[in-house]
């Protein structure tokens, strides 16, 4: 195990990433401000895989340590709290991962060919570097674990593509984990009565969700169903989204496996 | 150490059942973990009312998100304590804004090692190990870790509170945690 990640990883962690590694300790203790946390999350997104994995491994080890430490501060909660919590379960809905619109592919036949041609032609498309990324909040408390799961996957990759309406869309994805984080930077809200709809290709386009004006500017969006995807696109669709794309993409990026 | 491994395996089974909406499994997990989870929350928040609210939020989150727990990322207890600590710290920071911080919570650095004695036979040895290992930290390491973890201070605030530089605090926290981790024999990746 690497306790001492900065030093022991000297060969693989580049100089710029070393400062990042030293933040793993305060990060694991939640001893960073919300702003620092999101800055660190953003740096993790752009750090090399080696650094990212070392960072998260250090964090996980520390979380195990702090969990063991809990044996020293035990305090049994009052019995009323137990009843209150158990009573509340019935009111809660069951958990769901981000949903994917599986009906999407069904009625797409007429458009499939055109889309496939487009996809093929656009393979050489706009893959913007990660240069000027804006600091955005990576994840809220409740979805943090999932964002992390994507970040730590051995096959995690990030692509950023220009959106023709303005701004960029950044997709951090793990095909293995079957999930992605999508972030929009500087993208204007969709025109009234329309939404942006995100698609992936593994054959015919499949919807992975719609984006309304209200969704822009919030935390990166978690989507699932990425396994096998070879490219990503965004179209403008009527409110509520479409079963298959009805217009040409305003953004497109191939997704290297 | 094998106690930890078997406990983690047991909690994983409970979480799988909870993911299928098994309320009995949830009650079992609550009974097995709430003294530790609530105790930590209480230590951070110090206010019983806030602490009960936070503990409740965390357990309901565990109920909702049990299906998302990923064994690759560590033990169930670490996952739960991480959720709980983050919520407790968010709460303590929002409650303790500015001037009333000191008034509400005082500036004492050390709290007693045991808030309340609750020990099963199995947990007794763990508790002893933790007390022993905490004792292996230098006073300054112990103080920095306490301020950061149990008082919800950022490392910048720890530096301000102690009147030392940021690099000093960083290295105290880091050295202290590495020592603790080794002493407790913790590794999530073995």
Interface residues (C-beta under 8 A of the other chain):
Chain A: X1 X3 X4 X22 X25 X26 X28 X29 X30 X31 X32 X33 X36 X57 X60 X61 X62 X63 X64 X65 X66 X67 X68 X69 X70 X71 X72 X73 X74 X75 X76 X77 X78 X81 X82 X84 X85 X86 X88 X89 X92 X93 X94 X95 X97 X141 X142 X144 X145 X146 X148 X149 X152
Chain B: X4 X19 X21 X23 X26 X27 X30 X31 X34 X35 X36 X37 X38 X39 X40 X42 X43 X52 X55 X56 X59 X60 X61 X63 X64 X65 X66 X67 X68 X69 X70 X72 X73 X74 X75 X77 X78 X79 X80 X81 X82 X83 X85 X86 X87 X89 X90 X113 X114 X115 X116 X117 X118 X119 X123 X126 X127 X129 X130 X131 X134 X145 X148 X149 X150 X152 X153 X154 X155 X156 X158 X170 X173 X174 X177 X178 X180 X181 X182 X184 X186 X187 X188 X189 X190
